[in-house]
Amino acid sequence: MGKQGSPRSPRPETIDKEEKYGRRSLDSLSGNDLLLGRRIYGNEVSKAQGSKHDQSCGTSNKFSYSWKKQHSWLRMNFKSIILMISVAGFIFCIDSIMVSIFPSDSSAVVQDTSRLSNVTLHKNKAQDASPVQMYSRLLNLASNSLAKNELKPDTPNFLEERSSKASQWKPCADRNKATVALERSSEISNGYIMVSANGGLNQQRVAICNAVAVAALLNATLVLPRFLYSNVWKDPSQFGDIYQEDRFIDYLKDEVNIVKDLPQHLKSTDHKNLSLITDAELVKEAKPVDYIKHVLPLLKKYGMVHLFGYGNRLGFDPLPFDVQRLRCKCNFHALKFAPKLQEVGSLLVKRIRRYETSRSRLDEALLGESMVKYSVKGEEKPLKYLALHLRFEEDMVAYSLCDFGGGETEHKELQAYREEHFPLLLERLKKSKSVSPEELRKTGKCPLTPEEATLVLGGLGFKRGTYIYLAGSQIYGGSSRMLPLTRLYPNLVTKETLLTPQELAPFKNFSSQLAALDFIACAASDVFAMTDSGSQLSSLVSGFRTYYGNGQTPTLRPNKKRLAAILSDSETIKWKTFEDRVRKMVEEGQKLRFRPYGRSIYRQPRCPECMCKF
């Protein structure tokens, strides 16, 4: 290139004409016939190298020749053009059929996924930027399997419990016995029991029903339980914000006397903490004799006791038959969600089912009259959906001490969280023998990741179009952790995507009330899948479905120890073998079970105290 102001090197005129005519000819093509383009390009280049006289003469002849040539080309390629149009039409028809088979709106799915990542996921920019996958090979196999099975007819897919005998068990804890009511009315109360329950929604629910049982056991009057404020849950909700107070008191009045407040003359005793009993003073799952020995003397002495920080402090066996039945009656009948929660909960269920009315006794128990206000015309059927309770919040992940493939960044972040929130855990670890993350996973102590939950659903044969309601709080790791689930199952919804901001606004700062909405959506689902059998929400939801489901509301309980053994072969296992092993694992957890001695009646209510066999 010359200096500024110097004349440019002269170019041959033929080259300028070549570029000019060459560009014009290529731009005028459709791009489908590159060979034709080359012929025209070469033809015009040769013409450009001719004289100006040849280019300026015979314009009409040239136009006529060009038209005849194009007309000839059209006749020669007529069949090919018709064939291409036919193929395009066929593809359009197939696309229309696919849309009709899978009614989900792709734009809605994209919007839901976007909102999902913004609302329900734990914000972690570092991990959002670099997706974490521990089983890439299996995910690819799962994706291929889902694609192959998409157009195959549906097969029975864990939509009912495996044993027909399950439907023989019916709810009957609400059957009052006249003798019990007569005995209670003839006795003088030993005093008042106050309860301050700790934890979140589900821990508080257990505490309420345990308190009802203790009041009956000690022949005491129960003051409507209060909920302690927790720095973890940060929810000031009280009993009346979540449950129907008057109904609760009235429903149990024949067996337990319940009042809304402590009598005035006893409030000074409470303020002085004279009869305060903390959670630490009662052994976990205490027996009736423990209450008679430690609680009853204080109750009689002061006329009241205050069970502070009360939770899981009453065992399940041995316990008198009527006291055990009373716990079932409290949990499955007396505790009804407040009308505002029932109304918004019914909106969740209606929108995901695309159906307006109640379908079962389970719906009625959860939602009362909020599901029977409208009628549906025609033969429409509700959309079936699976509810997934994904326990992968940061506190759960940090407390587990497991490794989730996030490398040094994950290790430092979780260690910092432990130091801030679980100092006692760290002190205990210093005094005990350490267990490696590999050993924790091998023994089934690690919470399932979204990736592992996705593989289980794929192994069970749930199709890509399955509608999934995702319950739970913010997922640790953000959208990168959720990527396997959202890619393989795009029809993923939450309460944040199903409800408008205005509908959610009254519950925004109340975690227990938001948890109640998740409880409703999970309990009403066609299939409920849990990832942690130790979760209180999962336990209470599965028990509720067992009690009211009539054997048609299956719950999927992956065995984390067996799943860890299956996933240890992730680099070599064939997909068919993976499917078989996962199915056997889940089917084992679905076997008809009666409540074993000492186990929770809230989770496994199939026992004579709660249900009747017909």
MIMI-404237 format. One line per field, with one value per residue (C-alpha): residue in one letter; x, y, z. Coordinates in steps of 0.001 Angstrom, whole numbers, plus 500000, padded with zeros to 6 digits. Last residue first. Layout:
BEGIN
setor c(A, ...)
u c(X, ...)
v c(Y, ...)
w c(Z, ...)
END
This chain:
BEGIN
setor c(F, K, C, M, C, E, P, C, R, P, Q, R, Y, I, S, R, G, Y, P, R, F, R, L, K, Q, G, E, E, V, M, K, R, V, R, D, E, F, T, K, W, K, I, T, E, S, D, S, L, I, A, A, L, R, K, K, N, P, R, L, T, P, T, Q, G, N, G, Y, Y, T, R, F, G, S, V, L, S, S, L, Q, S, G, S, D, T, M, A, F, V, D, S, A, A, C, A, I, F, D, L, A, A, L, Q, S, S, F, N, K, F, P, A, L, E, Q, P, T, L, L, T, E, K, T, V, L, N, P, Y, L, R, T, L, P, L, M, R, S, S, G, G, Y, I, Q, S, G, A, L, Y, I, Y, T, G, R, K, F, G, L, G, G, L, V, L, T, A, E, E, P, T, L, P, C, K, G, T, K, R, L, E, E, P, S, V, S, K, S, K, K, L, R, E, L, L, L, P, F, H, E, E, R, Y, A, Q, L, E, K, H, E, T, E, G, G, G, F, D, C, L, S, Y, A, V, M, D, E, E, F, R, L, H, L, A, L, Y, K, L, P, K, E, E, G, K, V, S, Y, K, V, M, S, E, G, L, L, A, E, D, L, R, S, R, S, T, E, Y, R, R, I, R, K, V, L, L, S, G, V, E, Q, L, K, P, A, F, K, L, A, H, F, N, C, K, C, R, L, R, Q, V, D, F, P, L, P, D, F, G, L, R, N, G, Y, G, F, L, H, V, M, G, Y, K, K, L, L, P, L, V, H, K, I, Y, D, V, P, K, A, E, K, V, L, E, A, D, T, I, L, S, L, N, K, H, D, T, S, K, L, H, Q, P, L, D, K, V, I, N, V, E, D, K, L, Y, D, I, F, R, D, E, Q, Y, I, D, G, F, Q, S, P, D, K, W, V, N, S, Y, L, F, R, P, L, V, L, T, A, N, L, L, A, A, V, A, V, A, N, C, I, A, V, R, Q, Q, N, L, G, G, N, A, S, V, M, I, Y, G, N, S, I, E, S, S, R, E, L, A, V, T, A, K, N, R, D, A, C, P, K, W, Q, S, A, K, S, S, R, E, E, L, F, N, P, T, D, P, K, L, E, N, K, A, L, S, N, S, A, L, N, L, L, R, S, Y, M, Q, V, P, S, A, D, Q, A, K, N, K, H, L, T, V, N, S, L, R, S, T, D, Q, V, V, A, S, S, D, S, P, F, I, S, V, M, I, S, D, I, C, F, I, F, G, A, V, S, I, M, L, I, I, S, K, F, N, M, R, L, W, S, H, Q, K, K, W, S, Y, S, F, K, N, S, T, G, C, S, Q, D, H, K, S, G, Q, A, K, S, V, E, N, G, Y, I, R, R, G, L, L, L, D, N, G, S, L, S, D, L, S, R, R, G, Y, K, E, E, K, D, I, T, E, P, R, P, S, R, P, S, G, Q, K, G, M)
u c(437908, 441039, 440687, 443170, 444771, 445070, 444780, 447929, 448569, 449501, 453107, 454506, 452482, 452265, 456028, 457877, 458312, 456871, 456532, 453664, 452294, 454016, 452801, 455894, 456786, 460335, 461222, 459675, 462080, 465219, 463930, 463186, 466640, 468342, 466346, 466858, 470627, 470852, 469023, 471315, 474473, 476868, 480488, 481203, 478285, 479293, 479432, 475982, 474386, 476136, 475129, 471541, 471572, 472686, 470318, 467257, 464940, 461474, 458744, 455283, 452195, 448733, 446160, 446002, 442949, 444882, 443570, 445870, 448711, 448725, 448848, 451663, 453679, 453156, 454158, 457352, 458364, 457793, 459700, 462704, 464366, 463269, 465429, 464953, 461176, 458958, 455181, 453021, 449509, 450006, 447631, 450110, 452887, 450810, 449351, 452692, 454317, 451613, 452215, 455942, 455068, 453127, 456091, 458484, 456507, 458137, 456438, 453171, 450810, 452733, 452248, 448958, 450278, 453483, 451316, 451111, 452180, 455790, 456523, 454640, 457017, 456924, 459070, 457855, 461449, 462318, 465631, 467104, 465540, 466724, 470287, 470565, 469441, 472956, 473968, 470795, 471931, 474467, 472286, 468587, 466476, 463545, 461546, 458912, 459273, 456045, 456862, 454840, 456108, 456817, 460308, 458886, 459092, 460689, 461905, 465517, 464736, 463218, 466234, 468658, 466946, 467123, 470854, 471368, 469243, 471638, 470565, 471407, 474478, 474340, 473710, 476590, 478655, 478105, 479425, 482355, 483338, 483019, 485556, 484610, 486558, 486973, 485456, 486597, 487297, 484066, 482057, 483519, 482682, 479095, 478797, 479906, 477088, 475870, 478910, 481702, 479534, 478817, 482542, 483204, 480484, 482028, 485586, 484703, 482491, 485239, 487822, 485924, 482211, 481832, 479237, 481383, 479608, 479849, 476038, 475652, 476804, 474397, 471418, 472198, 472707, 469404, 469332, 466192, 464296, 460681, 459400, 455694, 454604, 451728, 448627, 446572, 442920, 440456, 437934, 434695, 432400, 431700, 433719, 432049, 433297, 433182, 434330, 438066, 437994, 435483, 438071, 441545, 443616, 440929, 438782, 441635, 442403, 438735, 439068, 438849, 438019, 437081, 438786, 441100, 444162, 446042, 448911, 446590, 443976, 446530, 448257, 444967, 443758, 446784, 445889, 442395, 443500, 446217, 443747, 441240, 443712, 445049, 443180, 444588, 441785, 441530, 444814, 447219, 444917, 443003, 446255, 447575, 444285, 444623, 447917, 446306, 443424, 445732, 447918, 451555, 454541, 455546, 455404, 457822, 457051, 459666, 459841, 459360, 459015, 461282, 459643, 457152, 455517, 453843, 450697, 448819, 452038, 452350, 450089, 451833, 455248, 454510, 453060, 456108, 459020, 457658, 454377, 456044, 458893, 456434, 454617, 457819, 460186, 460942, 464029, 464729, 463060, 465142, 466915, 463612, 463062, 460626, 459512, 457450, 458823, 459720, 458908, 456767, 454874, 453980, 452906, 450605, 448759, 446170, 445370, 444269, 446530, 445238, 443395, 441883, 441892, 440075, 441007, 438768, 435316, 436726, 438975, 437041, 435982, 439507, 440859, 437851, 438279, 441979, 441971, 445657, 448517, 448129, 446034, 448907, 451508, 453625, 456730, 458910, 462666, 463182, 466823, 466752, 463749, 460727, 459020, 455547, 452721, 450446, 446800, 446761, 446110, 444045, 445473, 444524, 448178, 447812, 445245, 447526, 450457, 448532, 447545, 451163, 452380, 449873, 451156, 454840, 454416, 452855, 455635, 458302, 456388, 456029, 459535, 461418, 460410, 457157, 456282, 453770, 451683, 450062, 447384, 446338, 445423, 441964, 439149, 437809, 434240, 434429, 437525, 435963, 432791, 434733, 436809, 433754, 431939, 434655, 435151, 435733, 438074, 440979, 439032, 440771, 440473, 442814, 441543, 442919, 446474, 445534, 445828, 449578, 451961, 450680, 449352, 450758, 454191, 454406, 451941, 452989, 452396, 452547, 455878, 456325, 458844, 460608, 463579, 464143, 463906, 466456, 468898, 468634, 469139, 472227, 473642, 472911, 474622, 477810, 477788, 477504, 479084, 477934, 478694, 477917, 480484, 479076, 476221, 478821, 480681, 477532, 475865, 472278, 470329, 467539, 463849, 463219, 465590, 466328, 462660, 461704, 463988, 462784, 459175, 459820, 461502, 458645, 456097, 457812, 457725, 454010, 453214, 450511, 452693, 450655, 449116, 452530, 453952, 451085, 451704, 455418, 454609, 452339, 455040, 457588, 455185, 454634, 458372, 458785, 455996, 457553, 460916, 459310, 457497, 460790, 462548, 459776, 460002, 463799, 464049, 461032, 462405, 465808, 464237, 462341, 465569, 467369, 464466, 464430, 468222, 468068, 465266, 467154, 470321, 468397, 466845, 470203, 471904, 474702, 476323, 478359, 479694, 480668, 482516, 484772, 485169, 486745, 483471, 481801, 484294, 483604, 479876, 480061, 482268, 479817, 476844, 478449, 479560, 476107, 474578, 476942, 475922, 472246, 470363, 471817, 468770, 470868, 470809, 473566, 475878, 475337, 475782, 478932, 480599, 479592, 481306, 484241, 485070, 484552, 487080, 489479, 489179, 490005, 493465, 494309, 496604, 498655, 497287, 498671, 500505, 498657, 499123, 501895, 501476, 500000)
v c(446373, 447426, 450392, 453224, 455283, 453175, 449904, 450639, 451924, 455488, 455294, 458839, 460502, 457214, 457364, 454114, 452473, 449121, 448816, 450614, 448369, 448363, 447653, 447562, 450872, 451071, 447778, 449079, 452042, 449881, 447388, 450234, 451742, 448394, 447702, 451203, 451085, 447695, 449100, 452143, 450059, 450533, 451446, 454993, 455183, 452051, 453928, 455212, 451863, 451612, 455190, 454320, 451408, 453663, 456452, 454202, 456158, 456698, 457157, 457784, 456327, 457879, 455284, 453023, 454814, 458092, 459539, 457959, 456990, 460439, 462122, 459813, 460634, 464356, 464095, 462164, 464321, 467497, 466106, 465180, 461920, 460141, 462500, 462659, 462446, 461699, 462151, 460772, 461946, 465150, 466433, 465891, 467695, 470753, 471066, 470689, 473177, 475714, 474993, 475613, 479121, 479607, 478402, 480674, 483842, 486861, 486490, 484969, 487910, 488685, 485282, 486138, 489558, 488031, 485714, 482038, 479061, 480165, 481047, 477994, 475918, 474428, 472085, 471086, 471159, 467664, 466580, 470065, 471456, 468482, 468390, 472221, 472446, 472493, 475195, 477133, 477791, 475785, 475191, 475049, 477709, 476217, 473147, 471840, 471317, 470448, 468220, 467798, 464819, 465698, 464186, 460843, 459174, 455783, 454901, 455335, 458836, 459781, 458320, 460097, 463432, 462945, 462277, 465515, 467517, 466253, 463599, 464285, 462373, 459808, 456753, 454632, 455002, 458758, 459136, 456823, 458944, 462147, 460674, 460062, 461837, 460239, 462391, 465250, 467801, 466836, 467730, 471223, 471622, 470532, 472948, 475821, 475074, 478406, 480614, 478048, 475639, 478268, 479024, 475298, 475128, 477990, 476711, 473177, 474380, 476587, 473818, 471352, 471464, 467693, 467251, 466254, 465345, 467014, 466583, 469842, 471942, 470348, 470604, 474224, 475092, 473622, 470346, 468646, 468300, 467488, 466400, 466457, 464470, 465587, 464282, 466730, 466630, 465082, 466957, 465121, 468089, 470941, 471475, 472764, 475467, 476074, 472559, 473034, 475836, 473910, 472071, 472185, 469410, 467046, 467717, 466984, 463717, 462747, 462805, 464713, 468261, 470607, 473077, 471245, 472458, 470062, 472523, 475465, 473839, 472521, 475858, 477748, 475285, 476139, 479830, 479166, 476638, 478981, 481878, 479545, 478520, 474974, 472244, 470474, 468470, 465618, 464015, 465323, 465644, 462435, 460575, 461878, 460945, 457374, 457113, 458401, 455952, 452949, 453754, 454365, 452030, 453056, 456249, 458384, 461888, 464642, 465479, 469180, 471521, 474536, 475326, 472974, 475366, 473743, 474774, 474454, 475125, 471944, 469689, 470481, 470323, 466784, 465759, 466781, 464694, 461288, 461161, 462617, 460106, 457257, 458161, 457515, 460174, 460297, 462452, 462813, 465686, 468208, 469419, 470411, 472846, 472536, 475820, 475493, 478410, 480390, 483625, 484820, 481521, 481794, 485407, 484228, 481781, 484191, 485507, 482150, 480926, 481629, 480062, 477132, 473403, 470665, 467302, 464348, 465708, 469141, 467830, 469158, 472353, 473478, 472748, 474335, 477489, 477809, 477144, 476658, 478704, 482280, 481127, 479083, 481865, 483198, 485222, 483525, 483891, 480187, 480032, 482812, 481032, 482631, 480195, 478964, 478957, 476065, 476694, 476150, 472506, 471542, 468566, 464923, 463872, 461513, 463744, 466780, 464653, 463531, 467090, 468184, 465456, 466701, 470261, 469236, 467219, 470238, 472467, 470229, 470430, 474202, 475092, 474472, 475144, 474736, 476764, 474651, 475599, 472862, 473840, 472076, 468654, 468859, 467365, 464047, 463122, 464806, 462821, 459451, 460238, 461381, 458199, 455981, 457649, 456641, 459096, 457841, 460408, 457962, 455990, 456407, 453312, 450378, 447913, 450130, 449061, 445411, 445971, 446096, 448080, 451535, 453462, 455661, 454025, 454147, 451864, 452259, 455216, 454616, 455284, 458715, 460023, 456695, 457296, 460882, 459866, 457086, 459461, 461944, 459192, 457920, 461456, 461897, 458583, 459771, 463156, 461700, 464228, 467409, 470918, 473821, 476660, 480196, 479354, 477920, 481188, 483256, 481383, 482434, 479652, 478783, 479324, 482738, 483647, 480173, 479249, 482475, 481603, 478024, 479231, 481666, 479007, 476618, 479310, 479980, 476301, 476114, 472724, 470797, 467836, 465658, 468636, 470257, 467001, 466683, 470221, 469489, 466310, 468309, 470941, 468220, 466708, 470109, 470672, 467218, 467944, 471295, 469601, 466892, 469483, 471310, 468091, 467195, 470592, 470474, 470107, 472344, 475047, 474892, 475350, 478393, 479787, 479305, 480769, 483829, 484316, 484024, 486546, 488964, 488581, 489103, 492280, 493634, 492883, 495352, 497077, 494150, 493088, 496695, 497017, 494231, 490887, 490195, 490911, 488243, 485676, 486729, 486574, 482963, 481946, 483408, 481909, 478462, 478772, 479790, 476834, 474577, 476245, 475510, 476247, 479699, 481551, 483352, 487108, 487840, 485444, 487167, 490674, 489790, 488213, 491064, 493672, 491566, 490556, 494074, 495415, 492626, 493396, 497024, 496128, 497897, 500935, 501252, 504001, 507494, 508817, 511109, 508948, 506443, 503418, 500000)
w c(554438, 556326, 558642, 558921, 561683, 564873, 562920, 560883, 557382, 558467, 557292, 557131, 559871, 561756, 562154, 562848, 566270, 565257, 561515, 559772, 557075, 553723, 550213, 548036, 546460, 547811, 546122, 542915, 543068, 543207, 540662, 538245, 538733, 538072, 534915, 533513, 534131, 532417, 529377, 529406, 529359, 532289, 531524, 532676, 535131, 537061, 540405, 539461, 540271, 543649, 544502, 543562, 545983, 548843, 547849, 547790, 545516, 547002, 544373, 545834, 544223, 544508, 543425, 546510, 547893, 548013, 551286, 553889, 551551, 549942, 553344, 554415, 551276, 551895, 555563, 554813, 551851, 553861, 556830, 554688, 555712, 552528, 550482, 546713, 546703, 543726, 543921, 541132, 540213, 542184, 544888, 547762, 545909, 544942, 548466, 550268, 547877, 548772, 552471, 551948, 550711, 553937, 555961, 554056, 554776, 553117, 549717, 550908, 550212, 546954, 545311, 543614, 542536, 541168, 539041, 539850, 537744, 537193, 540842, 542128, 540057, 536568, 534476, 531024, 529704, 530978, 529418, 529160, 532359, 534415, 533102, 533390, 537020, 538408, 535911, 536770, 540312, 542286, 545330, 544537, 546228, 548136, 547364, 545028, 541284, 539495, 536529, 533357, 531380, 527728, 527817, 528803, 532207, 531599, 535088, 533985, 532743, 536090, 537910, 535574, 536193, 539973, 539627, 537671, 540126, 542827, 545303, 548932, 550192, 553023, 550838, 552179, 548989, 548982, 552527, 551714, 548726, 550774, 553226, 556845, 559582, 562980, 565666, 567891, 565159, 563397, 566473, 566489, 562798, 563378, 566294, 564050, 561558, 560122, 559587, 559560, 557617, 554926, 554569, 554111, 551470, 549460, 549756, 548622, 545758, 544347, 544809, 542637, 541878, 541582, 544305, 547284, 550503, 553927, 554275, 556218, 553264, 550783, 553132, 553992, 550321, 549157, 547258, 548496, 545191, 545926, 542525, 541705, 538655, 536493, 534778, 532724, 533678, 531279, 529207, 528390, 528049, 530411, 533567, 536716, 539032, 542772, 543675, 544152, 546752, 548852, 550933, 549419, 550967, 552235, 549164, 546794, 548623, 548488, 544751, 541479, 542553, 539749, 537435, 535076, 533253, 535537, 536101, 536301, 538485, 540974, 541437, 541602, 544247, 546369, 546048, 547411, 550029, 551288, 551648, 553325, 556073, 555761, 557567, 560616, 562255, 559747, 558671, 561298, 564308, 563649, 563178, 566498, 568138, 566876, 568724, 571913, 571484, 571034, 574042, 573061, 572930, 570377, 568348, 570346, 571539, 571438, 567742, 568211, 571163, 571395, 574730, 576359, 578830, 581817, 583681, 586962, 588842, 590922, 588866, 585597, 587245, 588495, 585065, 583029, 584363, 585399, 583494, 580420, 580550, 581141, 577938, 575951, 574646, 570928, 571540, 575234, 577037, 578956, 575791, 574231, 577053, 579935, 581512, 584682, 586660, 583552, 585422, 582527, 582500, 586151, 585592, 582797, 585049, 586487, 582995, 581597, 578752, 575272, 572357, 574229, 573464, 575438, 573996, 573085, 572304, 571404, 568637, 565632, 567434, 568277, 564789, 563095, 565146, 564317, 560564, 559743, 558297, 559503, 562463, 563893, 563709, 560880, 561825, 559161, 559056, 558217, 559329, 561918, 563401, 565045, 567381, 566499, 569037, 569911, 570889, 574637, 575437, 578462, 580334, 580848, 580800, 577790, 576102, 576394, 575221, 572105, 571203, 571733, 569362, 566787, 567029, 567057, 563838, 562137, 563446, 561924, 558636, 558509, 559642, 562850, 566455, 568337, 571435, 573355, 576365, 578406, 580889, 584080, 585475, 583929, 585975, 584734, 583763, 580367, 579419, 580249, 578308, 575235, 575269, 575755, 572866, 570439, 567658, 564133, 562618, 562387, 559761, 556417, 554196, 553536, 550911, 548128, 548995, 548431, 544676, 545177, 542990, 543859, 540923, 538183, 538315, 534532, 532819, 529168, 526892, 523167, 521412, 519865, 522398, 523019, 520712, 521920, 525583, 525014, 523312, 526187, 528761, 526947, 526836, 530531, 531265, 529542, 531251, 534772, 537159, 535469, 536734, 534403, 534466, 534486, 536854, 539216, 539611, 539579, 542431, 542854, 544544, 542168, 542602, 541079, 538291, 536979, 537058, 535323, 532433, 532355, 532391, 529551, 527461, 528177, 527381, 524081, 523326, 524070, 525487, 523681, 522794, 520469, 518638, 518166, 516859, 514354, 513070, 512627, 510696, 508382, 507759, 506983, 504434, 502802, 502495, 500956, 498438, 497455, 496910, 494757, 492627, 492065, 491098, 488660, 486923, 486576, 482758, 482138, 484448, 482759, 479331, 480573, 482023, 478655, 476683, 478943, 478578, 474805, 474595, 476811, 474700, 471501, 472939, 474035, 470746, 471071, 474082, 475367, 471988, 471191, 474484, 473391, 475104, 478515, 480238, 478118, 479318, 482881, 482188, 481054, 483965, 486487, 484660, 484672, 488321, 489419, 487583, 489489, 492778, 492272, 495468, 496168, 494896, 492358, 491608, 494112, 492313, 488895, 490222, 492096, 489040, 486782, 488885, 489984, 486423, 485168, 487612, 486643, 482932, 483476, 484646, 487854, 488140, 491294, 493459, 493298, 496315, 498713, 501768, 501212, 499034, 500000)
END
